[in-house]
Amino acid sequence: QVQLVESGGGLVQAGGSLRLTCVVSGTIESISTVPLGWHRQTPGKQREFVALASAVDGNTYSGAVKGRFTITRDNAKSTVYLDMKNLKPEDTGVYYCVTNARGVSSWGQGTQVTVSS
C-alpha cells in the first residue's frame, strides 16, 4: 500500500503564499518512476486537477493556477511540494496529494487551505 500525508495548509489573506508538502511512503518500487500531483475540492465543486509533476514529461498545471502555483518533487525525500503564490479566495478548499503506481491511484487525507478576502 501507498500512503500520502499532506501538510502546510492554513488560513492566509488574499495575495499571500503557502507551501503544501506531501510525503509519500509504502510499497512503491521507485518514487522517481511515478507521477505526483495535487488536486483540490473547493466548496460546491467536484474535486479538480491542480498540478502534476510527471516522472518523465515535466510539470502541468490547471489554467486556474498556472503562473501562480509551482509543483516540485524531491525524489530523494519521497516528497512533492506545491508552492502557492498570489492566493485568491477562490483557491479555498481541501488540497489532496495523489500518485499512481501500477495503475492504482492513492490519495492523501487532504489539507485545508482557506484564503480570506
N, C-alpha and C positions, 0 to 999 in steps of 0.2 A: 504494500500500500504506500501511497504517497501522501505526505502531509504538507500543508502550506499554512504558514502563520503570518498574518499581516499585522503591522503596527504603524503608528505615526499619524493616525487620524486625529482630528480635533476640531476646535472652533477657531475660525480665523475671519478677519474682516475682508470685505471685498478689496481686491488688489493685492492681497497678501500671498504668502507662499507656504507650502507644506511639502514635506518629503515622506512618502509612504515606502515602507520596507516589507518585503516578503521573503521569508526564509523557507526553503524547500528541503524536505528530508524524506527518508524512506527508500523504497526499493526502485531507484532509478539507476540504470546501469551507468549512464554518464550524463550529468546535468548539462553538459555542453551540447548534447545532441537533441535536446527537447526545446520547444518553444516556451516562452514565459510571457504571460500577458496580464493585463488588467482590464476588468470590466467594472461597470458601476450600475447601481439601481437607484435612480432618482425618484422622488415622490411622484406617484401617479403614473409612472412609466415602467416599461419592462426593462429587464437588465440589458445593458447595451455595451458594445465594444468600446474600449478607450484606447488601448495601445498594445502593441505586440513587439517583443524582441525575439525575432526568429533565430533559430540556431545557425542558419546559413544565409538568409536573404536580407538581413538588416532589419530596420525598425519601420513600423507603420503606425499611423495614428488616425483616429476619427477626425472628421472635419471640425467637430466642435472644440477639439482641444489642440489641434495642430498649431504649432508656433508658441504654445503656452506650456505644454507638458513635455517632459523628456523621460523616456524609459531607458534604463541602463541595466546591465546584468553583470554580476561578478561571479563567474563560474567557480572560481576557487572557494568562494564563500557560499555557494548554492543560494545566491540571493539576487533578487531583482528589485529595482527601485523605481519609483515614479516621482519625479520632481515636478511639482505643480506651481506655476507662477501666474500672476495676474488672475487670481481666482475670482470667479463670479458667483453670485447667489445660485445660479442655475447649475453650478457644479456640485451643489449639496447632494449628498447621497451616501450610500454604502458602497465602498470600493472593495472589489474582490480580486484576488490573485488567482490565476489559473494556469495549468500546464496540461500537456497531453503526452502521455507516454504509452507507446504500443497501442494506440487507438483509444485509450481510456483517458477521459478528462478528469482532472482532480481540481477541486476548488478549496480556497480557504474559507474561514468563517466570516470574513469581511471586517472592515474598519470604517467607522463613521466619519465623514467629513461634512462639516457644517460651515457655510460661508454666509456671514451676515452682511446686510446691505448698509 
